[in-house]
Amino acid sequence: MYYEVAVVFTEEIQTKSGIREKKVTKNYLVECYAVTAAEAKISEYLSQSQFAWEVKAVKQSKILDVIGE
């Protein structure tokens, strides 16, 4: 089962008038069997991120499988 996790990053942008915060949403696809497990995997994955972040939403994906090598 796959879950789509929306994560909001807070990035600091240098402008002429100083530093401004910009919020950017990025989506991740996580393979697991529960919403709480998806959030835990994202927390572990992003633990070394240089930007502040927070999980905005977690929802079950309609994707059945990922086909690759």
PDB file with SEQRES, HELIX, SHEET and CRYST1 records, atoms N, CA, C and O in Angstrom:
SEQRES   1 A   69  MET TYR TYR GLU VAL ALA VAL VAL PHE THR GLU GLU ILE          
SEQRES   2 A   69  GLN THR LYS SER GLY ILE ARG GLU LYS LYS VAL THR LYS          
SEQRES   3 A   69  ASN TYR LEU VAL GLU CYS TYR ALA VAL THR ALA ALA GLU          
SEQRES   4 A   69  ALA LYS ILE SER GLU TYR LEU SER GLN SER GLN PHE ALA          
SEQRES   5 A   69  TRP GLU VAL LYS ALA VAL LYS GLN SER LYS ILE LEU ASP          
SEQRES   6 A   69  VAL ILE GLY GLU                                              
HELIX    1 AA1 VAL A   35  TYR A   45  1                                  11    
SHEET    1 AA1 3 GLY A  18  GLU A  31  0                                        
SHEET    2 AA1 3 TYR A   2  THR A  15 -1                                        
SHEET    3 AA1 3 ALA A  52  GLN A  60 -1                                        
CRYST1    1.000    1.000    1.000  90.00  90.00  90.00 P 1           1          
ATOM      1  N   MET A   1       0.846  -1.172   0.000  1.00  0.00           N  
ATOM      2  CA  MET A   1       0.000   0.000   0.000  1.00  0.00           C  
ATOM      3  C   MET A   1       0.899   1.245   0.000  1.00  0.00           C  
ATOM      4  O   MET A   1       1.952   1.271   0.638  1.00  0.00           O  
ATOM      5  N   TYR A   2       0.464   2.249  -0.716  1.00  0.00           N  
ATOM      6  CA  TYR A   2       1.233   3.494  -0.809  1.00  0.00           C  
ATOM      7  C   TYR A   2       0.451   4.656  -0.222  1.00  0.00           C  
ATOM      8  O   TYR A   2      -0.776   4.711  -0.312  1.00  0.00           O  
ATOM      9  N   TYR A   3       1.186   5.586   0.382  1.00  0.00           N  
ATOM     10  CA  TYR A   3       0.586   6.793   0.936  1.00  0.00           C  
ATOM     11  C   TYR A   3       1.285   8.013   0.346  1.00  0.00           C  
ATOM     12  O   TYR A   3       2.501   8.014   0.152  1.00  0.00           O  
ATOM     13  N   GLU A   4       0.506   9.042   0.066  1.00  0.00           N  
ATOM     14  CA  GLU A   4       1.048  10.316  -0.391  1.00  0.00           C  
ATOM     15  C   GLU A   4       1.183  11.222   0.825  1.00  0.00           C  
ATOM     16  O   GLU A   4       0.216  11.462   1.547  1.00  0.00           O  
ATOM     17  N   VAL A   5       2.389  11.719   1.040  1.00  0.00           N  
ATOM     18  CA  VAL A   5       2.664  12.560   2.196  1.00  0.00           C  
ATOM     19  C   VAL A   5       3.065  13.948   1.698  1.00  0.00           C  
ATOM     20  O   VAL A   5       4.050  14.094   0.973  1.00  0.00           O  
ATOM     21  N   ALA A   6       2.302  14.956   2.089  1.00  0.00           N  
ATOM     22  CA  ALA A   6       2.615  16.340   1.735  1.00  0.00           C  
ATOM     23  C   ALA A   6       3.398  16.961   2.897  1.00  0.00           C  
ATOM     24  O   ALA A   6       2.935  16.978   4.038  1.00  0.00           O  
ATOM     25  N   VAL A   7       4.580  17.465   2.586  1.00  0.00           N  
ATOM     26  CA  VAL A   7       5.453  18.054   3.594  1.00  0.00           C  
ATOM     27  C   VAL A   7       5.696  19.517   3.233  1.00  0.00           C  
ATOM     28  O   VAL A   7       6.025  19.838   2.091  1.00  0.00           O  
ATOM     29  N   VAL A   8       5.531  20.392   4.209  1.00  0.00           N  
ATOM     30  CA  VAL A   8       5.770  21.822   4.013  1.00  0.00           C  
ATOM     31  C   VAL A   8       7.143  22.161   4.579  1.00  0.00           C  
ATOM     32  O   VAL A   8       7.406  21.965   5.765  1.00  0.00           O  
ATOM     33  N   PHE A   9       8.015  22.675   3.711  1.00  0.00           N  
ATOM     34  CA  PHE A   9       9.344  23.116   4.122  1.00  0.00           C  
ATOM     35  C   PHE A   9       9.332  24.635   4.272  1.00  0.00           C  
ATOM     36  O   PHE A   9       8.713  25.336   3.471  1.00  0.00           O  
ATOM     37  N   THR A  10      10.008  25.135   5.284  1.00  0.00           N  
ATOM     38  CA  THR A  10      10.166  26.575   5.470  1.00  0.00           C  
ATOM     39  C   THR A  10      11.603  26.921   5.102  1.00  0.00           C  
ATOM     40  O   THR A  10      12.548  26.564   5.806  1.00  0.00           O  
ATOM     41  N   GLU A  11      11.742  27.624   3.985  1.00  0.00           N  
ATOM     42  CA  GLU A  11      13.062  27.994   3.491  1.00  0.00           C  
ATOM     43  C   GLU A  11      13.277  29.494   3.703  1.00  0.00           C  
ATOM     44  O   GLU A  11      12.345  30.289   3.589  1.00  0.00           O  
ATOM     45  N   GLU A  12      14.507  29.859   4.009  1.00  0.00           N  
ATOM     46  CA  GLU A  12      14.844  31.278   4.156  1.00  0.00           C  
ATOM     47  C   GLU A  12      15.433  31.778   2.849  1.00  0.00           C  
ATOM     48  O   GLU A  12      16.402  31.217   2.338  1.00  0.00           O  
ATOM     49  N   ILE A  13      14.840  32.837   2.312  1.00  0.00           N  
ATOM     50  CA  ILE A  13      15.250  33.418   1.039  1.00  0.00           C  
ATOM     51  C   ILE A  13      15.862  34.797   1.303  1.00  0.00           C  
ATOM     52  O   ILE A  13      15.267  35.628   1.989  1.00  0.00           O  
ATOM     53  N   GLN A  14      17.046  35.027   0.755  1.00  0.00           N  
ATOM     54  CA  GLN A  14      17.700  36.330   0.888  1.00  0.00           C  
ATOM     55  C   GLN A  14      17.097  37.289  -0.130  1.00  0.00           C  
ATOM     56  O   GLN A  14      17.081  36.995  -1.325  1.00  0.00           O  
ATOM     57  N   THR A  15      16.600  38.434   0.334  1.00  0.00           N  
ATOM     58  CA  THR A  15      16.060  39.467  -0.545  1.00  0.00           C  
ATOM     59  C   THR A  15      16.822  40.775  -0.303  1.00  0.00           C  
ATOM     60  O   THR A  15      17.665  40.854   0.591  1.00  0.00           O  
ATOM     61  N   LYS A  16      16.518  41.787  -1.100  1.00  0.00           N  
ATOM     62  CA  LYS A  16      17.174  43.086  -0.927  1.00  0.00           C  
ATOM     63  C   LYS A  16      16.871  43.698   0.432  1.00  0.00           C  
ATOM     64  O   LYS A  16      17.711  44.388   1.010  1.00  0.00           O  
ATOM     65  N   SER A  17      15.671  43.446   0.941  1.00  0.00           N  
ATOM     66  CA  SER A  17      15.267  44.026   2.222  1.00  0.00           C  
ATOM     67  C   SER A  17      15.536  43.105   3.410  1.00  0.00           C  
ATOM     68  O   SER A  17      15.113  43.407   4.526  1.00  0.00           O  
ATOM     69  N   GLY A  18      16.223  42.000   3.193  1.00  0.00           N  
ATOM     70  CA  GLY A  18      16.549  41.095   4.298  1.00  0.00           C  
ATOM     71  C   GLY A  18      16.182  39.655   3.984  1.00  0.00           C  
ATOM     72  O   GLY A  18      16.059  39.259   2.825  1.00  0.00           O  
ATOM     73  N   ILE A  19      16.015  38.903   5.023  1.00  0.00           N  
ATOM     74  CA  ILE A  19      15.679  37.487   4.863  1.00  0.00           C  
ATOM     75  C   ILE A  19      14.174  37.309   5.005  1.00  0.00           C  
ATOM     76  O   ILE A  19      13.543  37.874   5.898  1.00  0.00           O  
ATOM     77  N   ARG A  20      13.611  36.501   4.094  1.00  0.00           N  
ATOM     78  CA  ARG A  20      12.173  36.239   4.078  1.00  0.00           C  
ATOM     79  C   ARG A  20      11.967  34.732   4.105  1.00  0.00           C  
ATOM     80  O   ARG A  20      12.728  33.984   3.492  1.00  0.00           O  
ATOM     81  N   GLU A  21      10.934  34.287   4.818  1.00  0.00           N  
ATOM     82  CA  GLU A  21      10.611  32.866   4.856  1.00  0.00           C  
ATOM     83  C   GLU A  21       9.652  32.520   3.728  1.00  0.00           C  
ATOM     84  O   GLU A  21       8.702  33.253   3.452  1.00  0.00           O  
ATOM     85  N   LYS A  22       9.915  31.398   3.086  1.00  0.00           N  
ATOM     86  CA  LYS A  22       9.061  30.922   2.007  1.00  0.00           C  
ATOM     87  C   LYS A  22       8.662  29.490   2.325  1.00  0.00           C  
ATOM     88  O   LYS A  22       9.512  28.662   2.652  1.00  0.00           O  
ATOM     89  N   LYS A  23       7.374  29.198   2.231  1.00  0.00           N  
ATOM     90  CA  LYS A  23       6.880  27.847   2.480  1.00  0.00           C  
ATOM     91  C   LYS A  23       6.686  27.133   1.150  1.00  0.00           C  
ATOM     92  O   LYS A  23       6.021  27.643   0.248  1.00  0.00           O  
ATOM     93  N   VAL A  24       7.276  25.945   1.042  1.00  0.00           N  
ATOM     94  CA  VAL A  24       7.224  25.145  -0.174  1.00  0.00           C  
ATOM     95  C   VAL A  24       6.680  23.763   0.188  1.00  0.00           C  
ATOM     96  O   VAL A  24       7.182  23.114   1.105  1.00  0.00           O  
ATOM     97  N   THR A  25       5.657  23.320  -0.533  1.00  0.00           N  
ATOM     98  CA  THR A  25       5.089  21.990  -0.295  1.00  0.00           C  
ATOM     99  C   THR A  25       5.675  20.999  -1.290  1.00  0.00           C  
ATOM    100  O   THR A  25       5.688  21.240  -2.497  1.00  0.00           O  
ATOM    101  N   LYS A  26       6.161  19.874  -0.758  1.00  0.00           N  
ATOM    102  CA  LYS A  26       6.698  18.798  -1.589  1.00  0.00           C  
ATOM    103  C   LYS A  26       5.958  17.516  -1.221  1.00  0.00           C  
ATOM    104  O   LYS A  26       5.613  17.294  -0.060  1.00  0.00           O  
ATOM    105  N   ASN A  27       5.720  16.676  -2.231  1.00  0.00           N  
ATOM    106  CA  ASN A  27       4.972  15.438  -2.022  1.00  0.00           C  
ATOM    107  C   ASN A  27       5.891  14.229  -2.128  1.00  0.00           C  
ATOM    108  O   ASN A  27       6.765  14.164  -2.993  1.00  0.00           O  
ATOM    109  N   TYR A  28       5.674  13.272  -1.228  1.00  0.00           N  
ATOM    110  CA  TYR A  28       6.445  12.038  -1.201  1.00  0.00           C  
ATOM    111  C   TYR A  28       5.487  10.856  -1.283  1.00  0.00           C  
ATOM    112  O   TYR A  28       4.369  10.912  -0.770  1.00  0.00           O  
ATOM    113  N   LEU A  29       5.936   9.791  -1.932  1.00  0.00           N  
ATOM    114  CA  LEU A  29       5.176   8.548  -2.010  1.00  0.00           C  
ATOM    115  C   LEU A  29       5.878   7.548  -1.102  1.00  0.00           C  
ATOM    116  O   LEU A  29       7.060   7.253  -1.282  1.00  0.00           O  
ATOM    117  N   VAL A  30       5.140   7.029  -0.125  1.00  0.00           N  
ATOM    118  CA  VAL A  30       5.727   6.142   0.886  1.00  0.00           C  
ATOM    119  C   VAL A  30       5.015   4.799   0.844  1.00  0.00           C  
ATOM    120  O   VAL A  30       3.785   4.743   0.823  1.00  0.00           O  
ATOM    121  N   GLU A  31       5.787   3.720   0.832  1.00  0.00           N  
ATOM    122  CA  GLU A  31       5.211   2.384   0.866  1.00  0.00           C  
ATOM    123  C   GLU A  31       5.174   1.890   2.309  1.00  0.00           C  
ATOM    124  O   GLU A  31       6.215   1.739   2.949  1.00  0.00           O  
ATOM    125  N   CYS A  32       3.979   1.641   2.811  1.00  0.00           N  
ATOM    126  CA  CYS A  32       3.782   1.110   4.154  1.00  0.00           C  
ATOM    127  C   CYS A  32       2.315   0.704   4.308  1.00  0.00           C  
ATOM    128  O   CYS A  32       1.548   0.769   3.347  1.00  0.00           O  
ATOM    129  N   TYR A  33       1.924   0.287   5.517  1.00  0.00           N  
ATOM    130  CA  TYR A  33       0.571  -0.230   5.696  1.00  0.00           C  
ATOM    131  C   TYR A  33      -0.302   0.600   6.623  1.00  0.00           C  
ATOM    132  O   TYR A  33      -1.410   0.176   6.952  1.00  0.00           O  
ATOM    133  N   ALA A  34       0.162   1.776   7.057  1.00  0.00           N  
ATOM    134  CA  ALA A  34      -0.651   2.619   7.933  1.00  0.00           C  
ATOM    135  C   ALA A  34      -0.205   4.069   7.814  1.00  0.00           C  
ATOM    136  O   ALA A  34       0.944   4.359   7.483  1.00  0.00           O  
ATOM    137  N   VAL A  35      -1.132   4.965   8.089  1.00  0.00           N  
ATOM    138  CA  VAL A  35      -0.842   6.404   8.030  1.00  0.00           C  
ATOM    139  C   VAL A  35       0.270   6.765   9.010  1.00  0.00           C  
ATOM    140  O   VAL A  35       1.180   7.520   8.667  1.00  0.00           O  
ATOM    141  N   THR A  36       0.200   6.236  10.213  1.00  0.00           N  
ATOM    142  CA  THR A  36       1.221   6.562  11.214  1.00  0.00           C  
ATOM    143  C   THR A  36       2.596   6.056  10.804  1.00  0.00           C  
ATOM    144  O   THR A  36       3.605   6.697  11.095  1.00  0.00           O  
ATOM    145  N   ALA A  37       2.643   4.910  10.130  1.00  0.00           N  
ATOM    146  CA  ALA A  37       3.919   4.382   9.643  1.00  0.00           C  
ATOM    147  C   ALA A  37       4.488   5.272   8.540  1.00  0.00           C  
ATOM    148  O   ALA A  37       5.699   5.481   8.472  1.00  0.00           O  
ATOM    149  N   ALA A  38       3.620   5.794   7.680  1.00  0.00           N  
ATOM    150  CA  ALA A  38       4.070   6.699   6.617  1.00  0.00           C  
ATOM    151  C   ALA A  38       4.675   7.964   7.217  1.00  0.00           C  
ATOM    152  O   ALA A  38       5.716   8.435   6.759  1.00  0.00           O  
ATOM    153  N   GLU A  39       4.030   8.509   8.231  1.00  0.00           N  
ATOM    154  CA  GLU A  39       4.543   9.716   8.887  1.00  0.00           C  
ATOM    155  C   GLU A  39       5.875   9.426   9.589  1.00  0.00           C  
ATOM    156  O   GLU A  39       6.781  10.260   9.567  1.00  0.00           O  
ATOM    157  N   ALA A  40       5.994   8.266  10.201  1.00  0.00           N  
ATOM    158  CA  ALA A  40       7.238   7.891  10.871  1.00  0.00           C  
ATOM    159  C   ALA A  40       8.378   7.731   9.862  1.00  0.00           C  
ATOM    160  O   ALA A  40       9.504   8.150  10.128  1.00  0.00           O  
ATOM    161  N   LYS A  41       8.091   7.129   8.709  1.00  0.00           N  
ATOM    162  CA  LYS A  41       9.120   6.957   7.672  1.00  0.00           C  
ATOM    163  C   LYS A  41       9.588   8.302   7.131  1.00  0.00           C  
ATOM    164  O   LYS A  41      10.781   8.502   6.902  1.00  0.00           O  
ATOM    165  N   ILE A  42       8.652   9.220   6.929  1.00  0.00           N  
ATOM    166  CA  ILE A  42       9.025  10.564   6.449  1.00  0.00           C  
ATOM    167  C   ILE A  42       9.868  11.278   7.501  1.00  0.00           C  
ATOM    168  O   ILE A  42      10.849  11.940   7.163  1.00  0.00           O  
ATOM    169  N   SER A  43       9.497  11.150   8.759  1.00  0.00           N  
ATOM    170  CA  SER A  43      10.266  11.788   9.830  1.00  0.00           C  
ATOM    171  C   SER A  43      11.699  11.278   9.855  1.00  0.00           C  
ATOM    172  O   SER A  43      12.638  12.055  10.028  1.00  0.00           O  
ATOM    173  N   GLU A  44      11.863   9.982   9.684  1.00  0.00           N  
ATOM    174  CA  GLU A  44      13.208   9.405   9.649  1.00  0.00           C  
ATOM    175  C   GLU A  44      13.965   9.874   8.403  1.00  0.00           C  
ATOM    176  O   GLU A  44      15.143  10.224   8.483  1.00  0.00           O  
ATOM    177  N   TYR A  45      13.289   9.880   7.260  1.00  0.00           N  
ATOM    178  CA  TYR A  45      13.906  10.272   5.995  1.00  0.00           C  
ATOM    179  C   TYR A  45      14.381  11.729   6.017  1.00  0.00           C  
ATOM    180  O   TYR A  45      15.438  12.050   5.473  1.00  0.00           O  
ATOM    181  N   LEU A  46      13.602  12.594   6.640  1.00  0.00           N  
ATOM    182  CA  LEU A  46      13.915  14.027   6.642  1.00  0.00           C  
ATOM    183  C   LEU A  46      14.630  14.487   7.913  1.00  0.00           C  
ATOM    184  O   LEU A  46      14.793  15.689   8.126  1.00  0.00           O  
ATOM    185  N   SER A  47      15.050  13.566   8.744  1.00  0.00           N  
ATOM    186  CA  SER A  47      15.655  13.941  10.021  1.00  0.00           C  
ATOM    187  C   SER A  47      16.918  14.795   9.862  1.00  0.00           C  
ATOM    188  O   SER A  47      17.241  15.575  10.758  1.00  0.00           O  
ATOM    189  N   GLN A  48      17.624  14.665   8.762  1.00  0.00           N  
ATOM    190  CA  GLN A  48      18.848  15.432   8.535  1.00  0.00           C  
ATOM    191  C   GLN A  48      18.632  16.644   7.617  1.00  0.00           C  
ATOM    192  O   GLN A  48      19.600  17.241   7.147  1.00  0.00           O  
ATOM    193  N   SER A  49      17.383  17.006   7.364  1.00  0.00           N  
ATOM    194  CA  SER A  49      17.080  18.129   6.476  1.00  0.00           C  
ATOM    195  C   SER A  49      17.612  19.441   7.050  1.00  0.00           C  
ATOM    196  O   SER A  49      17.547  19.677   8.257  1.00  0.00           O  
ATOM    197  N   GLN A  50      18.131  20.275   6.180  1.00  0.00           N  
ATOM    198  CA  GLN A  50      18.642  21.573   6.625  1.00  0.00           C  
ATOM    199  C   GLN A  50      17.529  22.599   6.820  1.00  0.00           C  
ATOM    200  O   GLN A  50      17.759  23.659   7.401  1.00  0.00           O  
ATOM    201  N   PHE A  51      16.335  22.294   6.345  1.00  0.00           N  
ATOM    202  CA  PHE A  51      15.201  23.210   6.466  1.00  0.00           C  
ATOM    203  C   PHE A  51      14.212  22.704   7.512  1.00  0.00           C  
ATOM    204  O   PHE A  51      14.100  21.501   7.749  1.00  0.00           O  
ATOM    205  N   ALA A  52      13.506  23.629   8.124  1.00  0.00           N  
ATOM    206  CA  ALA A  52      12.415  23.259   9.022  1.00  0.00           C  
ATOM    207  C   ALA A  52      11.289  22.684   8.161  1.00  0.00           C  
ATOM    208  O   ALA A  52      11.063  23.161   7.049  1.00  0.00           O  
ATOM    209  N   TRP A  53      10.583  21.672   8.656  1.00  0.00           N  
ATOM    210  CA  TRP A  53       9.525  21.045   7.876  1.00  0.00           C  
ATOM    211  C   TRP A  53       8.439  20.538   8.805  1.00  0.00           C  
ATOM    212  O   TRP A  53       8.646  20.368  10.006  1.00  0.00           O  
ATOM    213  N   GLU A  54       7.263  20.299   8.211  1.00  0.00           N  
ATOM    214  CA  GLU A  54       6.169  19.683   8.944  1.00  0.00           C  
ATOM    215  C   GLU A  54       5.289  18.912   7.965  1.00  0.00           C  
ATOM    216  O   GLU A  54       5.140  19.296   6.805  1.00  0.00           O  
ATOM    217  N   VAL A  55       4.717  17.830   8.450  1.00  0.00           N  
ATOM    218  CA  VAL A  55       3.824  17.029   7.628  1.00  0.00           C  
ATOM    219  C   VAL A  55       2.483  17.745   7.564  1.00  0.00           C  
ATOM    220  O   VAL A  55       1.859  18.016   8.590  1.00  0.00           O  
ATOM    221  N   LYS A  56       2.051  18.047   6.350  1.00  0.00           N  
ATOM    222  CA  LYS A  56       0.789  18.768   6.149  1.00  0.00           C  
ATOM    223  C   LYS A  56      -0.382  17.800   6.005  1.00  0.00           C  
ATOM    224  O   LYS A  56      -1.458  18.038   6.554  1.00  0.00           O  
ATOM    225  N   ALA A  57      -0.173  16.700   5.261  1.00  0.00           N  
ATOM    226  CA  ALA A  57      -1.262  15.751   5.033  1.00  0.00           C  
ATOM    227  C   ALA A  57      -0.699  14.390   4.659  1.00  0.00           C  
ATOM    228  O   ALA A  57       0.372  14.286   4.062  1.00  0.00           O  
ATOM    229  N   VAL A  58      -1.438  13.351   5.019  1.00  0.00           N  
ATOM    230  CA  VAL A  58      -1.124  11.986   4.620  1.00  0.00           C  
ATOM    231  C   VAL A  58      -2.416  11.359   4.125  1.00  0.00           C  
ATOM    232  O   VAL A  58      -3.433  11.380   4.819  1.00  0.00           O  
ATOM    233  N   LYS A  59      -2.370  10.796   2.912  1.00  0.00           N  
ATOM    234  CA  LYS A  59      -3.568  10.135   2.395  1.00  0.00           C  
ATOM    235  C   LYS A  59      -3.162   8.905   1.603  1.00  0.00           C  
ATOM    236  O   LYS A  59      -2.073   8.834   1.033  1.00  0.00           O  
ATOM    237  N   GLN A  60      -4.066   7.941   1.585  1.00  0.00           N  
ATOM    238  CA  GLN A  60      -3.806   6.719   0.846  1.00  0.00           C  
ATOM    239  C   GLN A  60      -3.778   7.033  -0.646  1.00  0.00           C  
ATOM    240  O   GLN A  60      -4.639   7.745  -1.162  1.00  0.00           O  
ATOM    241  N   SER A  61      -2.780   6.493  -1.321  1.00  0.00           N  
ATOM    242  CA  SER A  61      -2.620   6.728  -2.756  1.00  0.00           C  
ATOM    243  C   SER A  61      -3.419   5.725  -3.554  1.00  0.00           C  
ATOM    244  O   SER A  61      -3.666   4.609  -3.097  1.00  0.00           O  
ATOM    245  N   LYS A  62      -3.820   6.120  -4.740  1.00  0.00           N  
ATOM    246  CA  LYS A  62      -4.517   5.201  -5.655  1.00  0.00           C  
ATOM    247  C   LYS A  62      -3.520   4.385  -6.480  1.00  0.00           C  
ATOM    248  O   LYS A  62      -3.917   3.509  -7.248  1.00  0.00           O  
ATOM    249  N   ILE A  63      -2.238   4.670  -6.321  1.00  0.00           N  
ATOM    250  CA  ILE A  63      -1.199   3.938  -7.033  1.00  0.00           C  
ATOM    251  C   ILE A  63      -1.158   2.509  -6.503  1.00  0.00           C  
ATOM    252  O   ILE A  63      -1.090   2.286  -5.294  1.00  0.00           O  
ATOM    253  N   LEU A  64      -1.199   1.559  -7.404  1.00  0.00           N  
ATOM    254  CA  LEU A  64      -1.213   0.148  -7.023  1.00  0.00           C  
ATOM    255  C   LEU A  64       0.197  -0.414  -6.832  1.00  0.00           C  
ATOM    256  O   LEU A  64       0.442  -1.194  -5.912  1.00  0.00           O  
ATOM    257  N   ASP A  65       1.118  -0.011  -7.707  1.00  0.00           N  
ATOM    258  CA  ASP A  65       2.458  -0.555  -7.643  1.00  0.00           C  
ATOM    259  C   ASP A  65       3.415   0.370  -8.389  1.00  0.00           C  
ATOM    260  O   ASP A  65       3.002   1.148  -9.249  1.00  0.00           O  
ATOM    261  N   VAL A  66       4.675   0.274  -8.052  1.00  0.00           N  
ATOM    262  CA  VAL A  66       5.734   1.004  -8.756  1.00  0.00           C  
ATOM    263  C   VAL A  66       6.569  -0.036  -9.486  1.00  0.00           C  
ATOM    264  O   VAL A  66       7.106  -0.958  -8.872  1.00  0.00           O  
ATOM    265  N   ILE A  67       6.675   0.117 -10.787  1.00  0.00           N  
ATOM    266  CA  ILE A  67       7.376  -0.854 -11.603  1.00  0.00           C  
ATOM    267  C   ILE A  67       8.731  -0.270 -11.990  1.00  0.00           C  
ATOM    268  O   ILE A  67       8.804   0.814 -12.569  1.00  0.00           O  
ATOM    269  N   GLY A  68       9.773  -0.972 -11.678  1.00  0.00           N  
ATOM    270  CA  GLY A  68      11.111  -0.496 -11.985  1.00  0.00           C  
ATOM    271  C   GLY A  68      12.049  -1.680 -12.078  1.00  0.00           C  
ATOM    272  O   GLY A  68      11.623  -2.813 -12.300  1.00  0.00           O  
ATOM    273  N   GLU A  69      13.314  -1.408 -11.909  1.00  0.00           N  
ATOM    274  CA  GLU A  69      14.318  -2.459 -12.022  1.00  0.00           C  
ATOM    275  C   GLU A  69      14.244  -3.427 -10.897  1.00  0.00           C  
ATOM    276  O   GLU A  69      15.026  -4.376 -10.846  1.00  0.00           O  
TER     277      GLU A  69                                                      
END                                                                             
